[in-house]
Amino acid sequence: SAMMDMTLSAFLDYCERGQDERPLYLFERKYPTKCPDMKDEYAIPPHFDADLMRVLGDTRPDYRWLIMGPARSGSNFHVDPNCNFAWNATVQGRKKWLMYPPHVK
């Protein structure tokens, strides 16, 4: 997938026009440093507060992302490249997940 830099206002304008069959979506992995106030806008649910990757310190792979997009946007079928685990929250709209048991290749 291609990457490009775009201002948030330009992205929101792109979302409003909504003409693409497979629209782009925003995937920002540096939002805690780019928008420090935003990282305080949520709290990790108690069920997920055991952070097992904390032991990796500075070598830890990216683990916080802001992802958003218009209708019909999303990623292709994939396995997380960092073998990460995550919790997700859908603020508006719907997200469809397909999960397979570990033995399915």
ABEGO torsion letter per residue (X at the ends): XBBBBBBAAAAAAAAAAGABABBBBBBBAAAAAABAAAAAABBBBAAAABBAAAAAEAABBBABBBBBBBBGBEBBBBBBAAGBBBBBBBABEBBBBBBBBAABX
